[in-house]
Structures are given as C-alpha cells and as structure tokens.
Amino acid sequence: GCFIRSLRRGTINIHHNTMIAATTISRMASSQAPKVLRLRLAGNSTSQIKNSNYMKRYFSDKTKEAANTTAKESTSSSTTAATTAAKEEAKKTTWWNNTAWWGTAGAMAGWGMSGAAIYDALESSPELISLNMTGVLLVYSSLFARWAFVVKPQNLLLAGCHITNVGAQMNQLRRAVEYKKENGKDDEVDDIMKKAGATAAAGAACVLGGPMVQSALVNANLGFVSSIAAAEAGPFTVHFWAPMSKWMISGASFMELDRPTEKISLAQYTALTMTGFFFSRYALLVAPINYTLCSVNIALFGSSAWHLGRKIKADFLS
C-alpha cells in the first residue's frame, strides 16, 4: 500500500512538473513570437522600400531619357524647318524684291545728289543755282536723314548721304545769296529769306505741337480721322513728311518745265532722276510700306528726266 501511494505521488508530481514545463514553454514561445514576427516584417518592409526606391529611380531615368530624346528631336525638327524656310526664302529673293539692293542703289543715287552739289560748288557759277530748288533740297534731306534712321531696315548709307547733302546745300545757298547781293538783287534775297524763316517756324511748330495734336485726335475716337492720325505712316510721322518734301522737289521741277537749259545742273538732275527711279521700288519694300513715297518718286523721275533730257539735247545733241 505504501508503494502504491508513493507511485501515485510520483506520477502526480511528474504530471505536475510536465504541466509546469509545458506552461513555461508556451509562455516563452508566446513572448518570442512577436519578436520574430517583427523581425520578419521589418525585413520585408526594408526590402519593399529598397525595391520601391529602385523602381522610382528606374522610371525617373527612363522619363528623363524620353524627355531628352523628344527635346533633341524637336530641336532637330526646328533646325531643319528653319533651314528649309531660309533656303526657300533665298530662292524667292531676287534683285527685284531685295530690299538691301534697292536701298543701297537709292542711297548711292542720293550720294550722287550730294556729290552734284559739291561739284557745282567747285565748278559751276553761282548764277546757275536755283534758290527755290536749294531750299527744297535742304528740307528734303533733313527729313530723309531722319527717315533713313527710323525705317525698317535701317539705311545708314542713305542717312549719311542726306546729312552730307544738308551741308552741301547750305553752302550752295550761301553762294547764291552772296552772288545776288553783289549784283544788287537784295529784294529777291529778302523774299527768299522770309520764305525760309516762315518754313522754319512752321516746321518747329509741327515738331513741338504734333505729338499733342496726334494724341488728342487718337483719343477722340473720330473713326477714320483717328485711324489716319494713329497710322504708322500717317501725317504725324516722318514717313509721311519725307515723301511730301519730295513732292516739293517734283513741284519745283514741274513749275520750271521751261527753265533755260543753261541754268540746269546736269549732275544734279542726273542724281534726281536716278533717285526717283530707285526709290519708286524701294518704297514698296520697306516697313512700313510707303505708297506716298512710291508715287512721289514716280513723279520725281518723270520731271527730273524731262529736264535732264532737255539738258542733254541742248549740250550734246544740238
């Protein structure tokens, strides 16, 4: 009986110890599981972040490559288009529509006019000088010197020739006035001086008051009148008044169609005839297009050619 009781106690102790061991192992397993799980999750998260960063870099590089390729293709296409357009434009450009050619030719004709004035000052008698024409040429060259600076494309060769011509015509005016005074023609000189003074005063008033009048007309919204006042080549711009000064030259020539040929300057009217010819075309190639300048040069060509023809006939053909 004692043995059986001892065996039972041992069995119970073994069973109890086994239960304690099992409980301990279970608790240890429960406490270790979250750590393992956290380590596994942390490993997976780090791997996913690395993979995500790699994919971002990969697609970013691909996007940049695609953008660079597109930019290169666009640049190449633009360059090709520009080159093609330039070649087409070069094919279309001929001497007839070449602004630079006509502008240079017109400027050279203008230099011929300045040279004619200088030549006449050195070789011709002052009695051949027309005070009317000299005064008109002074106004004309002053306006065209300004016009050549503001027109597009700018024509500095033409501006230089007109500045030179202003000086040459001033010298011609001086010679003519001195000659007339020496020959007792003071009344004629006084009349010319009064006209010159009135012209200078009117010009100064236009220059000073023109902008205010133009602004008032434009802001008044008068329809056609306001449009004319605001025009690029309208009456408040040198693009209008420079051609008008040429109308004075043509008018002076038309008023003296029967002028004695001995008083006609061959050099001066040759230059005027060439100027009229070249500027008739040049006026249609500049910006803004100047139809007034074109029409006046056609008239100048006709009137100057008439006097030039009479001079050549009288001196060389008769």
Number of C-alpha atoms within 10 A of each C-alpha: 6 7 8 9 10 11 12 12 12 12 12 12 12 12 12 12 12 12 12 12 12 12 12 12 12 12 12 11 11 11 11 11 12 11 11 11 11 11 12 11 12 12 11 12 12 11 12 12 11 12 12 12 11 12 12 12 12 11 11 12 12 12 12 11 12 12 12 12 12 12 12 12 12 12 12 12 12 12 12 12 12 12 12 12 12 12 12 11 11 10 9 11 12 11 10 11 14 14 20 16 15 22 25 17 19 25 24 19 24 26 22 23 27 25 19 22 27 20 15 20 17 10 9 13 13 19 13 13 22 17 19 16 17 21 22 21 23 20 22 23 26 18 23 23 24 17 22 23 16 16 15 14 15 16 19 16 18 26 24 16 22 27 18 21 27 22 16 24 24 16 16 22 21 13 16 21 23 15 17 16 14 10 9 10 13 14 11 13 18 13 11 16 14 11 14 16 12 12 14 13 11 11 13 12 11 13 12 10 11 15 13 10 13 19 14 13 18 18 11 11 11 12 10 10 12 17 14 17 21 18 14 17 19 16 16 20 18 20 25 20 21 22 24 18 22 25 21 20 27 25 18 17 22 18 11 12 14 10 13 12 17 11 13 17 19 19 17 20 24 20 25 25 24 22 25 29 23 23 25 24 23 26 22 17 20 17 15 15 17 20 16 20 25 21 18 23 29 19 22 29 24 19 25 25 20 16 25 23 15 20 20 13 12 13 11 8 8 6
